[in-house]
Amino acid sequence: MVNLSLYTTTAVILLDSEGNRILGKYYDTKNLYPTTKEQKVFEKGLFEKTRRANGEIILYDNQVVLYRNSIDVFFYVVGSSEENELILNNILNAFYDSVSSLLRHQVEKRTLVDNLDLVVLTLDETIDDGIVLETDSSVIVSRVSRPRTDTTDIPITEQTLIQAYHTARERVTERLLRG
Protein backbone atom coordinates (compact mmCIF):
# COMPACT_ATOMS: atom_id res chain seq x y z
CA MET A 1 0.00 0.00 0.00
CA VAL A 2 1.26 3.45 -0.89
CA ASN A 3 1.86 5.89 1.94
CA LEU A 4 -0.34 8.89 1.10
CA SER A 5 0.48 11.51 3.67
CA LEU A 6 1.16 15.22 3.69
CA TYR A 7 3.95 14.71 6.22
CA THR A 8 6.91 14.35 3.89
CA THR A 9 9.84 15.72 5.88
CA THR A 10 11.13 14.46 9.20
CA ALA A 11 14.00 16.96 9.57
CA VAL A 12 15.90 19.82 7.98
CA ILE A 13 19.45 20.28 9.19
CA LEU A 14 22.21 22.80 8.45
CA LEU A 15 25.70 21.84 9.57
CA ASP A 16 28.99 23.72 9.27
CA SER A 17 32.19 22.29 7.79
CA GLU A 18 33.08 20.66 11.12
CA GLY A 19 29.73 18.95 11.62
CA ASN A 20 28.37 21.41 14.18
CA ARG A 21 24.70 22.35 14.01
CA ILE A 22 23.79 25.76 12.63
CA LEU A 23 20.09 24.95 12.40
CA GLY A 24 18.21 21.75 13.07
CA LYS A 25 14.47 21.33 12.89
CA TYR A 26 12.99 17.90 13.59
CA TYR A 27 9.31 17.39 12.83
CA ASP A 28 8.70 13.86 14.12
CA THR A 29 10.36 14.04 17.53
CA LYS A 30 7.98 11.56 19.21
CA ASN A 31 9.22 8.60 17.23
CA LEU A 32 12.46 9.72 15.61
CA TYR A 33 15.33 11.15 17.71
CA PRO A 34 13.26 12.47 20.64
CA THR A 35 16.21 13.93 22.58
CA THR A 36 18.80 16.48 21.62
CA LYS A 37 21.52 13.93 22.39
CA GLU A 38 20.08 11.47 19.85
CA GLN A 39 19.75 14.27 17.30
CA LYS A 40 23.41 15.23 17.75
CA VAL A 41 24.51 11.61 17.32
CA PHE A 42 22.44 11.36 14.13
CA GLU A 43 23.91 14.63 12.83
CA LYS A 44 27.51 13.59 13.58
CA GLY A 45 27.05 10.25 11.84
CA LEU A 46 25.32 11.90 8.89
CA PHE A 47 28.11 14.44 8.55
CA GLU A 48 30.81 11.77 8.67
CA LYS A 49 29.00 9.84 5.95
CA THR A 50 28.48 12.84 3.63
CA ARG A 51 31.38 15.24 4.17
CA ARG A 52 33.58 13.69 1.47
CA ALA A 53 30.88 12.19 -0.72
CA ASN A 54 29.98 13.75 -4.04
CA GLY A 55 26.43 12.44 -4.19
CA GLU A 56 23.28 14.20 -3.22
CA ILE A 57 21.18 11.38 -1.79
CA ILE A 58 21.86 8.60 0.72
CA LEU A 59 19.95 6.15 2.86
CA TYR A 60 21.20 6.65 6.43
CA ASP A 61 19.72 5.17 9.59
CA ASN A 62 16.66 4.00 7.63
CA GLN A 63 16.03 7.61 6.48
CA VAL A 64 16.30 9.08 2.98
CA VAL A 65 18.64 12.05 3.18
CA LEU A 66 19.17 14.58 0.41
CA TYR A 67 22.02 17.00 0.92
CA ARG A 68 23.84 19.86 -0.69
CA ASN A 69 27.15 21.52 0.14
CA SER A 70 27.87 25.22 -0.23
CA ILE A 71 31.32 26.54 0.75
CA ASP A 72 31.33 25.64 4.47
CA VAL A 73 27.67 24.68 5.02
CA PHE A 74 25.81 21.40 4.46
CA PHE A 75 22.05 21.49 3.86
CA TYR A 76 20.16 18.26 4.66
CA VAL A 77 16.53 17.32 4.11
CA VAL A 78 15.53 14.07 5.82
CA GLY A 79 12.47 11.96 5.04
CA SER A 80 11.24 8.48 5.84
CA SER A 81 12.57 5.58 3.79
CA GLU A 82 9.25 5.35 1.90
CA GLU A 83 9.27 9.03 0.92
CA ASN A 84 9.53 10.17 -2.68
CA GLU A 85 13.07 11.42 -3.35
CA LEU A 86 11.89 13.90 -5.99
CA ILE A 87 9.67 15.68 -3.48
CA LEU A 88 12.54 15.88 -1.00
CA ASN A 89 14.79 17.17 -3.78
CA ASN A 90 12.27 19.90 -4.62
CA ILE A 91 12.14 20.88 -0.95
CA LEU A 92 15.93 21.03 -0.71
CA ASN A 93 16.28 23.06 -3.90
CA ALA A 94 13.51 25.48 -2.95
CA PHE A 95 14.96 26.06 0.51
CA TYR A 96 18.54 26.42 -0.72
CA ASP A 97 17.60 28.72 -3.63
CA SER A 98 15.47 30.90 -1.34
CA VAL A 99 18.24 31.24 1.23
CA SER A 100 20.74 31.94 -1.54
CA SER A 101 18.56 34.70 -3.00
CA LEU A 102 17.90 36.29 0.38
CA LEU A 103 21.60 36.25 1.29
CA ARG A 104 22.63 37.58 -2.14
CA HIS A 105 24.29 34.29 -3.12
CA GLN A 106 26.68 34.37 -0.13
CA VAL A 107 25.70 31.04 1.40
CA GLU A 108 28.39 30.54 4.02
CA LYS A 109 28.39 29.96 7.76
CA ARG A 110 29.01 33.52 8.87
CA THR A 111 26.30 34.97 6.63
CA LEU A 112 23.84 32.26 7.70
CA VAL A 113 24.48 32.89 11.39
CA ASP A 114 24.22 36.67 10.94
CA ASN A 115 20.88 36.26 9.15
CA LEU A 116 19.54 33.26 11.04
CA ASP A 117 16.15 34.95 11.45
CA LEU A 118 15.70 35.05 7.67
CA VAL A 119 16.89 31.46 7.31
CA VAL A 120 14.44 30.17 9.94
CA LEU A 121 11.61 32.21 8.44
CA THR A 122 12.47 30.81 5.00
CA LEU A 123 12.35 27.29 6.41
CA ASP A 124 9.00 27.99 8.05
CA GLU A 125 7.61 29.28 4.75
CA THR A 126 8.85 26.13 3.00
CA ILE A 127 7.84 23.45 5.54
CA ASP A 128 5.43 23.51 8.46
CA ASP A 129 5.46 20.56 10.85
CA GLY A 130 6.80 18.28 8.12
CA ILE A 131 4.23 19.37 5.53
CA VAL A 132 5.48 21.07 2.39
CA LEU A 133 3.94 24.52 2.00
CA GLU A 134 5.81 25.90 -1.01
CA THR A 135 8.49 24.75 -3.44
CA ASP A 136 8.74 27.87 -5.60
CA SER A 137 11.75 29.81 -4.33
CA SER A 138 10.58 33.15 -5.76
CA VAL A 139 7.30 32.89 -3.83
CA ILE A 140 9.15 31.98 -0.64
CA VAL A 141 11.54 34.92 -1.06
CA SER A 142 8.66 37.33 -1.67
CA ARG A 143 6.91 36.13 1.50
CA VAL A 144 10.03 36.40 3.64
CA SER A 145 11.24 39.76 2.33
CA ARG A 146 8.06 41.78 2.18
CA PRO A 147 8.94 45.43 1.79
CA ARG A 148 8.11 47.50 4.83
CA THR A 149 5.68 50.28 4.05
CA ASP A 150 7.40 53.55 4.66
CA THR A 151 5.10 56.13 6.21
CA THR A 152 6.95 59.01 4.59
CA ASP A 153 5.67 57.86 1.18
CA ILE A 154 2.03 57.88 2.30
CA PRO A 155 0.32 61.28 1.98
CA ILE A 156 -0.08 62.88 5.39
CA THR A 157 -3.87 63.03 4.98
CA GLU A 158 -4.02 59.19 4.77
CA GLN A 159 -1.81 58.51 7.77
CA THR A 160 -3.01 57.74 11.28
CA LEU A 161 -2.40 60.36 13.95
CA ILE A 162 0.66 58.54 15.34
CA GLN A 163 2.12 57.98 11.86
CA ALA A 164 1.58 61.66 11.02
CA TYR A 165 3.26 62.71 14.27
CA HIS A 166 6.31 60.50 13.56
CA THR A 167 6.52 61.74 9.96
CA ALA A 168 6.35 65.37 11.05
CA ARG A 169 8.96 64.78 13.75
CA GLU A 170 11.31 63.11 11.22
CA ARG A 171 10.92 65.99 8.77
CA VAL A 172 11.53 68.65 11.44
CA THR A 173 14.60 66.75 12.66
CA GLU A 174 15.94 66.55 9.09
CA ARG A 175 15.48 70.30 8.57
CA LEU A 176 17.16 71.15 11.87
CA LEU A 177 20.12 68.92 11.09
CA ARG A 178 20.53 70.49 7.65
CA GLY A 179 20.71 73.88 9.22
N, C-alpha and C positions, 0 to 999 in steps of 0.2 A: 504494500500500500504506500502511496506517495504521501509524504509529509507536507500538507498544505497549511502553512502557518505564516502569519505576518512577522513572527519573531525570527529574523534571519541572522542577526549578529549577536554573538555572546560577549565580545569584547573588542575594544579599539585601544591600541597601545602605541605610545611614542617613546622610544628609547634613544639615548644618546650613543655615541660611538664606543662607550665603555660598558654599555648594558644597563645603565641607570635609568630609572623611570623619569620621563618628563611629564607624561600624561598617561593615565591608565583608567579606562572606564569599563567596568564589567557589568553586564546586564543580567546575567543569570547567576547571581551570587549564592542563591539557596542551594543549588546542586553543584555548581562548578566553581571551585576555588573560593570558598566562603570566607576565608581569612586573608588578611594582608600578607601573612607569611607564605601561604600557599600561592598567592598571586606572584609574589617576588620570586619564588622558586620556579614557577612556570615561566616568568619573564626571563630569568637567567638562563634556563635551559633553552628557551626559544632563541635568545640572542646567540648563544654558543652554536646553535644549529644553523643559524642564518647569517652570521656576520661575514663569512667568507664565501658564501654560496652566491651564485649568479642567477639563480632562479627567481621566481616570483610567487611560487605556491609550494607549500609542503603540507604533509599530514603529520602533525605533532601532537602527542598525547591524546589521540583519538579526536583531534580538532583539525578542521581545514583552516590553514593560515595563509593569507595572502599578504605579501610585504613588499615594501619599496624603500630604497635607500636614497637619501639626498644629503650629500656632503657629510655631515656628522650626526644625522638623525635617521632612525629607522621607523617607518610607519607600518603598523600591523593591523589587519582586520581579521578577527577570529570568528569562525562559525562552526556549527556542529558538523560532524562527518557526513551527514546526509544533505547538507546545504549545497545549493547550486553555486559553483565557483564563479560563474559569470556575474551573478548578482553581487557576490562579495567583491569581485573585481571592479564593478561599476561603483560600488560604495567607496572602495579605496581610491579610485581615480577621481571621483567627485570631491572627496574630502581633501585629497592632496592638491588637486588643481585649485580648489577654493582657497586653501591656506596659502598656496603659492601666489595667487592673484592678490590676496589681501596683504601679504608681506612683500609685495613687489618683487617676486621671484627670488627672494633671499631666504630660502628655507634652510636655516641652520640653527643650531641649538640656542645661541645667544638671542637671535631674533625671535625664535619661538617662545623663549622664556620671557623676554621683554613684552611680548604681545600675547601672553597666555590667555587673557580674557577673550581676545578675538578667536583664538584657536578653539577654546572650549565652546564658545558661542557657535562657531562654525560646525563643530561636532554635534551640538544639540540641534542645529538646523538640518543636519544630514540624517541623524539617527536619534530616535527617542525610545528609550527602554528596549532597545534591540529591534525596533521596527524602523524600516527605511522610510524617511519622510520625503527626501529629494535626492536625485542623482544628477541634476543639472547644475554644474558649478557656477554658471552665471546667475542663476536664480538664488543660489545659496549666498553668493557674494553680495547680491543686491539686498537680501534680507539682513545680512550682518552689518553692512556698511551703509545703512540708510542715512542720507544727508540730514543733518540737524537743521531745522528751520531757524533761520537767523531773523530775529525780531527787527533788526534795522532795515530789512528789505520789505517788511510789511508796512503799508501806509499807517500813519499814526492814528487815523480815524478807525481802523479795523483792529487795533490792538486792545488788549484788556488794560485796565488801569495800572496794574503792576508792570506789565510789559512797557506801557507808555512811559511810566516813571523811570524804569531802567534805561530805556532808549534816550530819554531826555538827559538823564544823568551822564550817560556815556558821551553824548554829543557836547555837553557843557564841559566835561572833563577834557575832551579832545581840543576844544577851542582854547581852554585855559593853558593847556600844555603847549599849544602852538604859539601862544603869546598874543 
